C-alpha cells in the first residue's frame, strides 16, 4: 500500500469508492463532488498496486482548523491499516493545527477507530456539534 497526495481527479475511481461506501448523496451529484475535490485543502489516496483503495479529503484553512470531510476505504481493504495511514498523513502534514475535526457514523467501531488515533468526542471536552443540512 502506498499513500500519496491525490492531485488529478479521476471520476471513475472516485465514484467507485463512493458507490462502494453507499454514499449516494455524492454519487447522485458527481459534478458537485468533483468541485468539492478541487476546492479541498488536501486529498490523500491509498493505492494497492494501481488500484485506488482509499481516499481522505480534508478542508479548512490549514493553520487553525482542518476538517476531515471524507474518509473512505474500499470494503475489501478495510481493517488493513489503510484508514489509519490516511489519517496519519493528515496529522503529519498539519502537526501544529489547533483543531483537526471530523464527523463519523455513531458506531462502536468508528468511536474506537478515531479514539485510537487520538480523537476525542466533542462532549468530552465540553463542546457539542451542530449541522444545518442543505437541499
C-alpha positions, 0 to 999 in steps of 0.5 A: 500500500502506498499513500500519496497526495491525490492531485488529478481527479479521476471520476471513475475511481472516485465514484467507485469508492463512493458507490462502494461506501453507499454514499449516494448523496455524492454519487447522485451529484458527481459534478458537485463532488468533483468541485468539492475535490478541487476546492479541498485543502488536501486529498490523500489516496491509498493505492494497492498496486494501481488500484485506488483503495482509499481516499481522505479529503480534508478542508479548512484553512490549514493553520487553525482548523482542518476538517476531515470531510471524507474518509473512505476505504474500499470494503475489501481493504478495510481493517488493513491499516489503510484508514489509519495511514490516511489519517496519519498523513493528515496529522503529519502534514498539519502537526501544529493545527489547533483543531483537526475535526471530523464527523463519523457514523455513531458506531462502536467501531468508528468511536474506537477507530478515531479514539485510537488515533487520538480523537476525542468526542466533542462532549468530552471536552465540553463542546457539542456539534451542530449541522444545518443540512442543505437541499 
